[in-house]
Amino acid sequence: MTGTFKANNPYNNFLLFVYGLLLKLPMFIHAPQPATQPLDGVLYTSFLKFLSPLAHNLPVIYSIISFILLFIQALGFNSIVNAQRMHQKPNYLTGMSYLLITSLFNEWYSLSAPLIVNTMLIWVWSRLCTLYNNPHAKTTIFNIGFVLGISAFFYFPSIAFVLLMMVGLIIARPFKLPEWLMGFVGIITPFYFYASWLFLSGRWKSYRFPGFKMTLPTFDETNWGYAASLLVLLTVLVGIFFIQNNLRRQVVQTRKSWYLLFLYLAVALLAPFLNPTHSFDYWILVAVPVSLIVASAFLYPDKKWFPLAIHWGMVAISIAIGYFVH
C-alpha cells in the first residue's frame, strides 16, 4: 500500500476511502458511544444532545460521523501538505498514515471533542503556513484566532494552541502590534458573543468557567496498545531522521512549515496534561503532526522492506485491537 500511495494519482482519493473503511470496520461492528468529559465544551455537549434522539434508534450514527471526520481530516491534511511541498514530491502517504495511526487505539474510534477539534487545528496550521507572504495577513490572523476561540467551545484545553499562533507569528512575520492584536481579538470574539448570550438569556449566574488543572496523564492500555505506541514512536524517530536530512534542501518557507509542525506536535503533547480526568481520547490531537512524520518514514528509505514491514505491522496491530480488544 505504501507504494500505491506514494503516487499522486486522483484515484487515490477513492483508494484512501476504501483503505480507511477497511481499517475502521470494527468501529461499525462495535459502535462506540461517546462519553462527555468535564472539559468538553458547550458546543460539543449540545451537539451530542442534538444527536441523541437519532442515536437512540441508530447507534451507529456516531461511528459514521467519526469516520467522515477522520476521512475529511486525512484528505484535507494530505492536500495541505502537498500544497506546502513538505515532501520532495506530492503523495498520499500523509492521509494514509493518519487513517492508519487513528486505527491503532479503540478510544480514537469514538466521536469525541478532540476529534472534532482536529479539523479546526489542521486549518489553523495551514493558515499559519501561508502568513509568510500573505497580503491579507490581518484578516487571516483574525480568522486563526477566531477558530481557536471556537475550538475551546468544543474542547477547552485546545485553547493551549494559542501558543501555536503566537510562535507561528514570530516565525512567519516580523513583529507588528496591530497583527497580534487582531489575533487576540479573534480569540476573544466567540467568548464575547457567548457571554452576551448568557447575559441576555439570564443564564449568567449558572455559568461555570471550566478552568485548567495540571495532572499527570495515565496510560491505561493493553499490551497491544503498548506495542502500537512503541511502533509509532520508532517510526516517528526514523521519520525525524529523514526529515532532518532533507530539510536543508528545502526552501525557507517549507522549512518554516516544518518548524510549525513540530511546534504543533509539542502543544498537542501538552494538552492532555491540562485535564482533570484521564482519557486516551485527548491524545488524538497528536495524530495529525505525527502522521506527517510517519509519512516521511514511509517515503524516504531506500530499502523498501522497512516501510512495508512498519506498515503491515501497524495494520496487524490495528486488526488485533479492533476485533479482539474491547
C-alpha positions as CSV (number, residue, x, y, z in Angstrom):
1,M,0.0,0.0,0.0
2,T,2.8,2.4,0.7
3,G,3.9,2.1,-3.0
4,T,0.4,2.8,-4.2
5,F,0.0,6.0,-2.0
6,K,3.5,7.3,-3.0
7,A,1.9,8.3,-6.3
8,N,-0.1,11.5,-6.7
9,N,-2.9,10.0,-8.7
10,P,-6.5,11.3,-8.4
11,Y,-8.0,7.8,-8.0
12,N,-6.0,7.6,-4.7
13,N,-8.8,9.7,-3.2
14,F,-11.1,6.7,-3.7
15,L,-8.5,4.2,-2.7
16,L,-7.9,6.2,0.5
17,F,-11.6,6.0,1.3
18,V,-11.6,2.2,0.8
19,Y,-8.4,1.8,2.8
20,G,-9.8,3.8,5.7
21,L,-13.1,1.9,5.6
22,L,-11.4,-1.5,5.7
23,L,-9.2,-0.4,8.7
24,K,-12.1,1.0,10.6
25,L,-14.7,-1.7,10.1
26,P,-14.6,-2.5,13.8
27,M,-15.9,0.9,14.7
28,F,-19.1,0.0,12.8
29,I,-19.3,-3.6,14.2
30,H,-18.7,-2.5,17.8
31,A,-20.2,1.0,17.6
32,P,-18.6,3.0,20.5
33,Q,-20.8,5.6,22.3
34,P,-19.3,9.0,23.1
35,A,-18.9,10.0,26.7
36,T,-18.7,13.6,27.8
37,Q,-15.7,14.8,29.9
38,P,-15.5,17.7,32.4
39,L,-13.7,20.0,30.0
40,D,-15.8,19.2,26.9
41,G,-17.2,22.5,25.6
42,V,-20.8,23.7,25.3
43,L,-20.9,23.2,21.6
44,Y,-19.8,19.6,21.8
45,T,-22.3,18.7,24.6
46,S,-25.0,20.5,22.6
47,F,-24.1,18.5,19.5
48,L,-24.4,15.2,21.4
49,K,-27.8,16.3,22.8
50,F,-28.9,17.1,19.2
51,L,-27.8,13.7,18.0
52,S,-29.3,11.8,21.0
53,P,-32.8,11.1,19.6
54,L,-31.4,9.8,16.3
55,A,-28.7,7.8,18.0
56,H,-31.3,6.1,20.2
57,N,-32.7,4.4,17.1
58,L,-29.4,4.3,15.1
59,P,-26.4,4.0,17.4
60,V,-24.0,3.6,14.5
61,I,-24.5,7.3,13.7
62,Y,-21.7,8.2,16.0
63,S,-19.3,5.9,14.1
64,I,-20.5,7.3,10.7
65,I,-19.8,10.8,11.8
66,S,-16.4,9.8,13.3
67,F,-15.4,8.1,10.1
68,I,-16.5,11.0,7.9
69,L,-14.5,13.4,10.1
70,L,-11.4,11.2,10.0
71,F,-11.5,10.8,6.3
72,I,-12.0,14.5,5.6
73,Q,-9.2,15.3,8.0
74,A,-6.9,12.8,6.3
75,L,-7.7,14.1,2.8
76,G,-7.6,17.7,3.8
77,F,-4.3,17.5,5.7
78,N,-2.7,15.5,2.8
79,S,-3.8,18.2,0.3
80,I,-2.3,20.9,2.5
81,V,1.0,19.0,2.9
82,N,1.3,18.6,-0.9
83,A,0.4,22.3,-1.4
84,Q,3.1,23.3,1.1
85,R,5.6,20.9,-0.6
86,M,6.6,19.3,2.7
87,H,7.9,16.3,0.8
88,Q,10.1,16.1,-2.3
89,K,7.1,15.1,-4.4
90,P,3.3,15.1,-3.9
91,N,1.9,11.9,-2.5
92,Y,-1.0,10.4,-0.4
93,L,1.2,8.9,2.4
94,T,0.2,11.5,4.9
95,G,-3.5,10.8,4.5
96,M,-2.8,7.0,4.6
97,S,-0.7,7.4,7.8
98,Y,-3.4,9.5,9.5
99,L,-6.1,6.8,8.9
100,L,-3.6,4.1,9.9
101,I,-2.5,5.8,13.2
102,T,-6.1,6.6,14.2
103,S,-6.9,2.9,13.8
104,L,-4.4,1.8,16.4
105,F,-6.4,2.7,19.5
106,N,-10.1,1.9,20.3
107,E,-10.5,5.3,22.0
108,W,-9.9,7.0,18.7
109,Y,-12.8,5.2,17.1
110,S,-15.2,7.2,19.3
111,L,-16.7,10.5,18.5
112,S,-15.0,13.0,20.8
113,A,-14.5,16.7,21.3
114,P,-10.7,16.4,20.4
115,L,-11.6,14.6,17.2
116,I,-13.8,17.5,16.1
117,V,-11.1,20.0,17.1
118,N,-8.6,18.3,14.9
119,T,-10.4,19.6,11.9
120,M,-10.0,23.2,13.1
121,L,-6.4,22.8,14.1
122,I,-5.5,21.4,10.7
123,W,-7.0,24.6,9.2
124,V,-5.1,26.8,11.8
125,W,-1.8,25.2,10.9
126,S,-2.4,25.5,7.2
127,R,-3.2,29.3,7.6
128,L,-0.1,29.9,9.7
129,C,2.0,28.3,6.9
130,T,0.7,30.9,4.5
131,L,1.5,34.0,6.6
132,Y,5.0,34.4,5.2
133,N,3.9,36.4,2.2
134,N,0.2,36.9,2.8
135,P,-1.1,40.2,1.5
136,H,-4.2,40.0,3.8
137,A,-2.4,38.9,6.9
138,K,-4.6,40.8,9.4
139,T,-7.7,39.1,8.1
140,T,-6.0,35.7,8.2
141,I,-4.7,36.2,11.7
142,F,-8.1,37.3,13.0
143,N,-9.6,34.2,11.4
144,I,-7.0,32.0,13.1
145,G,-7.7,33.5,16.5
146,F,-11.5,33.2,15.9
147,V,-11.2,29.4,15.0
148,L,-9.0,28.8,18.1
149,G,-11.7,30.5,20.2
150,I,-14.4,28.4,18.7
151,S,-12.3,25.2,19.3
152,A,-12.4,26.0,23.0
153,F,-16.2,25.6,22.9
154,F,-15.7,22.0,21.8
155,Y,-12.7,21.1,23.9
156,F,-11.5,23.7,26.3
157,P,-7.8,22.7,26.6
158,S,-7.4,23.3,22.9
159,I,-7.0,27.0,23.9
160,A,-3.4,26.0,24.5
161,F,-2.9,26.2,20.8
162,V,-2.9,29.9,21.2
163,L,0.8,29.3,21.8
164,L,1.0,27.8,18.3
165,M,-0.5,31.0,16.9
166,M,1.9,33.2,18.9
167,V,5.1,31.4,18.0
168,G,3.8,31.0,14.4
169,L,3.5,34.7,14.1
170,I,7.1,35.1,15.4
171,I,8.4,32.5,12.9
172,A,6.4,33.7,9.9
173,R,6.3,37.5,10.1
174,P,8.2,40.5,11.6
175,F,6.5,41.8,14.8
176,K,3.6,44.1,14.1
177,L,1.5,45.0,17.1
178,P,-1.8,45.5,15.1
179,E,-1.5,42.0,13.7
180,W,-1.0,40.5,17.1
181,L,-4.0,42.5,18.4
182,M,-6.1,41.2,15.6
183,G,-5.2,37.6,16.6
184,F,-6.2,38.1,20.2
185,V,-9.4,40.0,19.2
186,G,-10.3,36.9,17.1
187,I,-9.8,34.6,20.1
188,I,-11.9,36.8,22.4
189,T,-14.8,37.3,19.9
190,P,-16.5,33.9,20.4
191,F,-16.3,34.3,24.2
192,Y,-17.8,37.8,23.9
193,F,-20.8,36.6,21.9
194,Y,-21.3,33.6,24.3
195,A,-21.1,35.9,27.3
196,S,-23.6,38.3,25.6
197,W,-26.0,35.3,25.0
198,L,-25.6,34.2,28.7
199,F,-26.4,37.7,29.9
200,L,-29.4,38.3,27.6
201,S,-30.9,34.9,28.3
202,G,-30.5,35.3,32.1
203,R,-28.1,32.3,32.5
204,W,-25.1,34.4,33.6
205,K,-25.1,33.1,37.2
206,S,-25.3,29.4,36.1
207,Y,-22.1,29.6,34.0
208,R,-19.0,27.9,35.5
209,F,-15.6,28.6,34.0
210,P,-14.0,25.2,33.1
211,G,-10.5,26.2,34.1
212,F,-7.4,24.2,33.9
213,K,-5.9,21.5,36.2
214,M,-2.4,20.3,35.6
215,T,-2.3,16.5,36.1
216,L,-0.1,13.6,35.0
217,P,-2.0,11.5,32.4
218,T,-2.1,7.8,32.9
219,F,-1.6,5.3,30.1
220,D,-4.1,2.5,30.8
221,E,-3.7,0.4,27.7
222,T,-3.4,-3.3,26.8
223,N,-0.2,-5.0,25.7
224,W,-1.4,-4.4,22.1
225,G,-1.7,-0.7,22.9
226,Y,1.8,-0.6,24.2
227,A,3.0,-2.4,21.1
228,A,1.2,0.1,18.9
229,S,2.7,3.1,20.8
230,L,6.3,1.7,20.6
231,L,5.9,1.0,16.8
232,V,4.6,4.5,16.2
233,L,7.5,6.0,18.3
234,L,10.0,4.0,16.4
235,T,8.6,5.2,13.1
236,V,8.5,8.8,14.3
237,L,12.2,8.7,15.2
238,V,13.0,7.3,11.7
239,G,10.8,9.9,10.1
240,I,12.6,12.7,12.0
241,F,15.9,11.4,10.9
242,F,14.9,11.6,7.2
243,I,13.2,15.0,7.7
244,Q,16.4,16.5,9.1
245,N,18.5,15.1,6.2
246,N,16.2,16.7,3.7
247,L,15.3,19.9,5.5
248,R,18.3,21.9,4.3
249,R,17.5,21.1,0.7
250,Q,14.0,22.8,1.0
251,V,13.1,26.4,0.6
252,V,12.8,28.7,3.6
253,Q,9.0,28.7,3.6
254,T,8.8,24.9,3.6
255,R,11.4,24.8,6.5
256,K,9.2,27.3,8.5
257,S,6.2,25.0,7.8
258,W,8.2,22.1,9.3
259,Y,9.1,24.2,12.4
260,L,5.4,25.0,12.8
261,L,4.5,21.3,12.6
262,F,7.0,20.4,15.3
263,L,5.5,23.2,17.4
264,Y,2.0,21.8,16.7
265,L,3.2,18.4,18.0
266,A,4.7,19.9,21.1
267,V,1.4,21.8,22.0
268,A,-0.6,18.6,21.2
269,L,1.5,16.7,23.7
270,L,0.9,19.4,26.3
271,A,-2.9,19.4,26.0
272,P,-3.6,16.1,27.8
273,F,-1.8,17.4,30.9
274,L,-4.4,20.2,31.3
275,N,-7.3,17.8,32.1
276,P,-8.7,16.8,35.5
277,T,-9.7,13.4,34.1
278,H,-7.6,10.8,32.2
279,S,-8.8,9.6,28.8
280,F,-6.8,8.4,25.8
281,D,-9.2,10.3,23.6
282,Y,-7.2,13.5,24.3
283,W,-4.1,12.1,22.7
284,I,-5.7,12.1,19.2
285,L,-4.6,15.7,18.9
286,V,-1.1,14.2,18.4
287,A,-2.2,12.1,15.4
288,V,-2.1,15.0,12.9
289,P,1.5,16.1,13.2
290,V,2.7,12.5,13.8
291,S,1.0,11.3,10.6
292,L,3.2,13.6,8.5
293,I,6.4,12.5,10.3
294,V,5.4,8.8,9.9
295,A,4.7,9.5,6.2
296,S,8.3,10.7,5.8
297,A,9.4,7.3,7.3
298,F,7.4,5.6,4.6
299,L,8.6,7.9,1.7
300,Y,12.3,8.3,2.1
301,P,14.0,5.0,3.0
302,D,15.9,3.4,0.1
303,K,15.3,-0.1,1.4
304,K,11.7,-0.9,0.5
305,W,11.3,-3.6,3.1
306,F,11.4,-1.1,6.0
307,P,8.2,0.9,5.2
308,L,6.4,-2.3,4.1
309,A,7.3,-4.0,7.4
310,I,6.2,-1.0,9.5
311,H,3.0,-0.5,7.6
312,W,1.8,-4.1,7.8
313,G,2.9,-4.3,11.4
314,M,0.6,-1.4,12.2
315,V,-2.2,-2.9,10.1
316,A,-1.8,-6.2,12.0
317,I,-1.9,-4.4,15.4
318,S,-5.0,-2.3,14.4
319,I,-6.8,-5.5,13.3
320,A,-5.9,-7.2,16.6
321,I,-7.1,-4.2,18.7
322,G,-10.2,-3.5,16.6
323,Y,-11.5,-7.0,16.6
324,F,-10.2,-8.6,19.8
325,V,-9.7,-5.8,22.3
326,H,-12.8,-4.1,23.7
